[in-house]
C-alpha cells in the first residue's frame, strides 16, 4: 500500500511538472498585464500536435515556434484593445483570448481530426523498491525545473525581466520612468506562449492529446494559477504540482472519470472561499 501511494505521488509530481508549464505562463501574463490569457491551452496543443506530426528531432522545435507565433497573435490582440479603444476592462480582452482559443481548437480539429496524437516517450524506467518511475517522468520534472529556474533568472537579472516586474507593479508608474510597457507586455505574451509550447511537447510525450485538450489544458492552467492565489510564477508552479498530485491520487482511488473533474472542482473551491482577488477581471491596477 505504501509503495503504491509512493508511486502515485511520483506520477503526480511528474504530471504536475507538465501542468506547471501551463500554469506558470498564465500567471506571468496575468500579473504583468492584468489579463488572463485563456489561449494558453491552445498554444500547448498546437505545439504538441506539430511535434507529433513532424516527429523527432525537429518536431518539438517547430511546435514551440508555432506556439510563439500564436503568442504574438494574442499579444497583438491585447495591444489592439489598448491602442484602438484604450480599453481598461480586462474582461473584454479575456473574452477575446477565449475566442482565440476556440479558433485554435477548431483549426486543430480541421487539420488533424479527432485522433489522439502521441510522440514516443523516453524508454526505460526506475524500480525504486517496487515503485516504478519512468524516465519520461523524470525528464518532464527536470525540464520543468530548468524552465522555472531560467524564468526566475530572467525576471531577476535581465532588463526584460525588470521591465516585466515594473509593469506588474504599476504600468502607469513604469511608463513614467521610461519603460516601454506595451512592448514589454507584448513580449510577455510571446515568451509565455513559448513556455506553454514546451509544456505541450512534454504532454504529447507523456500523455498524448487531441483537439479537445485545448480546453482541458487551459482549465488546468487556470486551476494551478489560482490554487495558491494570484501571486506570481512560483506559487503557480507549486499550485500546479499540487494539482498534479491530487489528480494522480484521485485517478487511482476515485471512480473512473472523476480525476478529470479535479481542476474544475478546485476552481469552484477557490471561488467559493474568496481566494480569487476581487479585481481579477476588472483590469484594476494602480
N, C-alpha and C positions, 0 to 999 in steps of 0.2 A: 504493500500500500504506500509506504513512504517513498519507494523507488518510483512508483507510478506518479505520485504527486511531484517529485523532483523533475521527472521527465516532462510533465505537463507545464511546470514552471519554466523549464528551459525552453520549451517550444513557445511558451507565451512571451518570453523575453525576445526570442528571435522574431516572432510576429510583431511585437511592439517596436522592434528596431525598424521594420518596414513602415509601420504606422507613423513612427516619428518623422520619417521623411515626407509624410503628407501633412502632419500637424505643425511641424516647425515652420515651414514656409508660409502656411496660412497665418500663423501667429505673427511672423515678422512683417508680412504685408499689413496685417491688422494694426499693429502698434505703430507702424511707420506712416500709414496713410489713413488710418481710422476707417478702413473699409475691409469687409470680409470678402475675400476672393473665392467665390463659390465654384469657380472653374478649376480649382486645384486638382480634383479627381480626374478631370478631363486631360490635364497635362500628363498625369501619371499613366492613364490608359493609352493615350496616343504614343507615348514613349515606349511603353511595354509592347503594344501591338506592332509598332515599327520594328522594334528589336526582334520580335518573334518572326515576323515576315522576312526580314533581311537575313537574320541568323548571325551567328558569331563569325568573325570577331567584330565586324563593323556595325552590326545591328544596334547595340547599345549606344554607340556614338551617334548614329543617325536618329535614334529615338530621343536622346536628350536634346539634340539640335532641334528636333521638331517641337519639343516642349518649350524650348527657349523662344521659338517663333510665336507660339501661342501665347506665351507670357508677354511678348511685345504687343500682340493684339489686345490683350487685356489692359496693358499699360496705356495703349493708345485710347481705349475706351475711357479709362479713368481721366486722362488728360483732356479728352474732348468734352467731358462734362464740365470740367473746370474752365476750359478756355472758351467754350461757346456759351454756356449758361451760368458760369461762375457758381456752380452748384455746391451747396454746403450740406444738402441732405444725403447722407451716406446710403440710405435705403434705396434710392434710385440707382446708384452705381452697383449696389449689391444685386439688385434685380437684373441689371444689365449683364453682370458676370454670370448670373443664373441662366439667362438666355444664351450666353456663350457656351455654358456647359451643355445645355440641351442641343445646341448646334453641333458641338463636338461629338456628343453621343450619337446623333443622327448620322454624322459623317462617318464615324467608325462603323456603325451598323451597315451603312451603304457600301463602304469599301471592303469590309471583311466579314460581314454577315454575323450570325449568332454563334459561330463555333467558339469553343473555349481554346484560347491560344496559350502555348507553353514554350519556354526555352528549356533545353536540357540542363538540369541543375548540376552543381558540382558533385561528382561521385564520392562515395565513401561516407563513413560515419564513425563517431567515437562511441565506445561502450564504457560508460562510467559506472562500474559496479552494478551492471544490469540495466542502467538507464541509457537510452540511445539518443545521441545528439548528432545530427547530420552536419557535414562540413559546410553545406549551404547555409544552415542556420548560423554557424559561427562566422561565415563570410558576411552575411547580412548584418550581424551585430557589429563586426569590425568596420564595415563601410559606413554604417550609421554613426558610430562613434567618431570616425575620422571626419566625416562631413560636419558633424556638430562641432568638433574641435576647430576645423577651418572656419566655420561660421563665426564662432566666438572670437577667433583671431581677427577675422575681417572687421567685426563690429568694434573691436577694442583698439586695433592698431593700424587701420588703414583710413585714408581720407574719406573714402566712400562710407565706411562704417561709422565714422564720426558724424558725417552728414546725415546718415540714416537715423542715428540716435538723436541728433538735434531735431530732425523733422518729427520724430516720435514724441519728443517732449512738447514742442510747440512749433508748428510750421510758420506761424507769423514771426516769432522771435528769430527763427532760423533765417527767414528771408531778410530780416533787418540786419543781420550780421553777414550777409552776403552769400548764404548757401543757396545753390540752385535747387530749390525744394522740389519743383515739379520734375526736373530731370532725375533727381535722386529717387523720387517715388516711382518714376517710370522704370528705372534700372532695378528697383526693388522687385517690381512685378516680374521682370525678365529673370533676374537672378534666382528668385524663389521658385519660378516655374521650372528652372533647371534642376533644383533640388528635388521637386516633386517628380520630375522626369527620372532622376536616379532611383527614387523610390519605386516608380513604375517598372523600371527594368528589374529591380530586385523582386518585385511582386510577380512578374511573369516567370521568373526563375523558380520562385518558391511556392507560389500559389496558383498561377495561371490567371487568366482574366478573359472577360467578354466585354461587349459594348456596355452591358448593364453595370459593370464595375465602376463606371464613371460616377454614378450617384453614390454607390457604396463607399468608394474611397473618399468622396467629399464629406459624407456623413462621418466617417472615421476621423478625417482630419479635423472636423469641427468638434467632435467629441473629445479628441485628445487636447485640442486647444483650450476648450473651456473647462476641462475637468479640474484643473488646479487654478483656474482663473485666468483672465486676460492679463498676463504679466510678462510676456516675452517668450523667447525661444526655449530657454532652459525649462521652465515649468511645462511648456508644451511637450518637450522631449520626455520628461518624466511622466506626464499625463498619458502620452501615447504608449509608453512602456507599461504603465499600469493597465491601460485599456487592453493591450495585447495579452497580458497575463490573465485578466478577468475573462476575456474572450476564449482563451485556450482552456482554462479550467471549466468554464461554462459548457464548452463544446464537449468536454469529457464527461461531465456529470449531469448535465441537463438533457431533456428530450431533444431529439433531432430538430434542428431549425431554430432553437431558442438562442443559440450563441450569436446568430446573425442579427438578432434584435438588441444585443447588449449596447452597441453605440447609441442607438436611438433612446433606449431606456436611460442611459447616462445623461443625455441631453435633457430629457424631461426632469431628471433628478436635479440637475444644475439649475434649470429654470425655476423649479418648484422651491428650491432652498434659497433663492435670491442671490446666488453667487455670480450671476451674469451682471455686468455693470449696467446701471440704469441708462447710460448714454451709448450703449453698444451699437445701436442702429441710428443714432441721431446725427452723427458727424460732429458732435460737440468736441471742441478742442480749444485749449487756451490760446 
